[in-house]
Amino acid sequence: MATTMMTDLIFQAIIILVMLFMFLWTLNIPQKYYDKFQFRDRSSYAAKRHFVRGADFLSKSRTYKNREFAKSAVDEAEKSIAINPKDAAAHILKALALDAQGFTTSALEAMDIALSPLTKNSLCDEERSDGLVKRAEIKVKAKGVDSAVVDLVEAVRLNEENVTALRLLGECYEKKGMREEAVKAYMDVVKVEPQNAVAQTALKRLGSI
């Protein structure tokens, strides 16, 4: 008897769910959610399209040394950001394009947003490490090596095999007169890339090989 009652309850629950779905369907609620999903998908596609176009403009600006291409890259990056402000890649693109035009302060502001909590979910550790390296490169020009070292240390913590971070860290330590720290950073580069000419030359210059 208990089994029969359970079966009846399940059957009634199914009927109620079907009736509820039919009621919601008459209100067009499922279609509204579907449309919302479709809109979000189209928006994501549009954001990526602007990002790709911006990246192409940035590449051309570097190839042809043309600031107009860099300006176009900023425009495309801003369009992508307007659609999806939580995507760090678009902010990084904007920063690099601004830096290419010599707008160091604005470039740093864009990089700060790219590495802020707003976009943290859009970057894995390796990507965040690369982003910190890019910010450090800009900081060296704008604020000096002290500020850059902080980013580079964090970049290495996130990705111990980030050769660019290790090399720049070695260069910054060397500029600060911190020989032992510089040697260690260059040695770490060689561990990852034994044939790295920059690190080998630096180690010879520092009398470590």
Secondary structure, 3 states (H helix, E strand, C coil): CHHHHHHHHHHHHHHHHHHHHHHHHHCCHHHHHHHHHHHHHHHHHHHHHHHHHHHHHHHHHHHHCCHHHHHHHHHHHHHHHHHCCCCHHHHHHHHHHHHHCCCHHHHHHHHHHHCCHHHHHHCCHHHHHHHHHHHHHHHHHHCCHHHHHHHHHHHHHHCCCCHHHHHHHHHHHHHCCCHHHHHHHHHHHHHHCCCCHHHHHHHHHCCCC
